[in-house]
Amino acid sequence: MSYIPTKEADFVEWSENLITVSTANKTLWNLPEDKLAALSALHNEVKALHAKCQTVTYTKLDMQEKKEKKKELVHLEEVFVRNNLQNNDAMNDSGRRNLRIPIYDKTPTAHPAPESIPYIEIETPHPRTLRIKFRDEHAPRWGKPAHVHGLECLWNIRDTPPEKMKDLLHSSFATRSPLELVFEEDERGKKVYLAVRWETGAVQKGLWSDIVFAIIP
């Protein structure tokens, strides 16, 4: 990770600071003691091996062990930062600065409601399954456009076409193409009417597509 020093001596110092500051604030920040203890123990091993490899008596085995232990420690600290520090509501940005970890803007960037209407293709890959592939009409690949969180799909099983959008009683959502709808055995052969639209992460909604139908295989 870019915030973790690459130079070994700097890494050892950064790691010690991370563990020391986290340990001092473990109660305030609700940090897991077992994870901190594991990090501290592994850090002490890496620190000792780093010091040993600065002497004239070190061996190739010492260097290899240091390399492996450091790699393990870097991974565990990345996971610890991501899971326990980065989005920890009990912390403030001052604490993150003291830890020397990134501070991300938690305020989502505002984007306008999507102006395009999704283009879809409906496949029937398995019994009782409709697979809805989606993209912008002229996009080269299947998937959602930039700044769109996903695809909302309203649908309903009916004998006759719906007269209004509110007649589509069920809602499904997908952040990646395709969206799959799975039905019961006794629903095979029936018509599913559906319409789709884009939705942003700030719940800005686009325009509905035309209502189309597919037959449950």
N, C-alpha and C positions, 0 to 999 in steps of 0.2 A: 504493500500500500504506500502511496506517495507520502503520507504523513509520518511514516516510520523511517528513521534515519538508515541510510545504507552503510555508512561507515561504521565498522563494528564497535569501536569505542564509544561513538555517539549513541549507537543503539543501546548498548549496555546502560549508559547513563539515562537515556530516555525511558527504558524499561523500568529501571529502579524508581524513577520519578513517578511513573504511572502506578506502580504497585504501592509506593509510599503514600501518595496523595489519596488513592482509592481506599487504602486501608484506614487512613486517618478519618475518612468520611463515610465509611461503610454503613454506619447506622443512619446517618442523615440521608444518604443516597439509596438506601435499601439494597445494598450490594450483597450477593451471595458469598458467604464466608468460605465455603468449600472451594469455590472457583478462585477466590483470591489466594487461598492457601496453596492451591495447586500451581498458580502462576508464580507465587513467591518462591516455592521450592525449585521449580524449573529455572527461574531467573538466577537463583543462587548457584545452580550447577553451571549455567552458561557463564556467569560472572567469574566463577573459579577457573573454568576451562580457558576463558579469555586471558586471565592473568597468567595461567600456567604456560600458555602458548606465547607469551611475551618473554619467556626465559630461554636460556640456551639448552635446557634439558628436555624440552618438549619433544614429542614423537609424532610420527604420521598418524598414529592411532588417536593421539590427543586431538590433533587437528580435525580428523574425521568425526570424532565424537562431538567436538564443539560445533562443527557444521550441522550435524544432525539435530543436536539439542537446540541450536539457535533457530533452525527451520521450524521445529515443533513449537518453540516459544512464540515466534512471530505469528504462526497460525492461531494459536490459542489467544494471543492478545488481540488479534484482529477480530476474532469471534467475540471476545469479552467486550471490546469497545462497541461493536455493532449491536450486541444483544443487551448490554447492561448500562452503557454510558451515552450512546449517541442520541437516543430518543427517550432518555430517562426524565420524566416530568418532575422528579424530585431535585434535579440539578438545574443550575443556571449556566449561562455562557461563561461566566467568570470561572466556574469549576472546570469547564472544558478547556479554557485557555490554560489553566494551571496544569491540566493533564497533557496539554499539547496535542490535542486531537481536533479534527475539523469541526467547525460550527456551520451547520446548514440552516438555510432560511426555511422555517416551517410554514411560512405564509405562502399558499399556492399562488402561482402566477395566474392572473385572471385571463381567461380566453373567452372570446365571444361564442355565442351559440353556433353550432355547425350550420353552414349554409347548404351543404350538399345532402343528397338523399342516397342512402346505401344502395349499391347494386348487389343483388343476391342471386345465387343459383342453389337449387334444392336438389339434393341427392338422396337416394334410398339405399344406403350401403348394407343394411341388415334388416331383418324382420323387425317391425315395430319401431323403427328408427328413421327420423328425418334429419339429414345433415344440411345445415344452412351455411354455405360459404358466403362471405361478404367482403366487399371492398368499395372504394369510390369508383364511380362508373368508368373513368379512364385510367385508373391506377394500374400499373403493370403487375402487381402482386396482390394476392388475397390478404386482407387485414384491414385494420382501422387506419384512418388518416392521422396526421400529426395533430397533437393536442386533443385528441378524442380518447376518452376513457374506454368506451366500448359500445356495443350494439344492444339496444333494447328491442325486444320482440314481444308484441302482443298477439295472442293466438286463441283460438277456440275451435272445438269440434262442433260442426253444425251440418244440418241437412240442407239449409238454404244460405245464400250469401248474407252476410251481416249488412244492416242498413246504416249503422253508425259505428265509430271506433269503440264506443263503450260496450258494444256487443262482443268484443274480443276480451273475454273475461280473465285470461291467464297471462302472466308476464314472465319472461325469461330474459337473462342478461348474459353476455359473453364479452370478455376483454380480448379474446383472441379468436380468430377464425379457424375452424367453423364452430357454430353453435349447434348442439345436438339436442333434439327433442325425442324423448323415449316414451312409448305408450304401452298400454296393456294389450294382452292378447285379444280380448274381445272388442278392441277398438280398430283392429285391422280392417282395411277396406273403407273406412270412413274418411270424410273430407276434413282437413284442418285448414281453416282460414287464418291468415296472419298478415301483419304489417310490421315494418321495422323503421328505426331511426337511430341516429347517432346521439351519444350523450357524453359530455365532458366530465372531468373529475370534479368540477364545481357544480355538477348537476344542471348544466345548461343543455337544453334539449334541442335537437334539430327538427326538421320537418319529417312527417310520416311518409313512407312510401305508399304506393297503391296497395290495396288489399288483394292478396293472391291466395291461391289454395294449392294444396298437395294432398295426395291420397296416401294414407298410412299403409305401408307395405306389410 
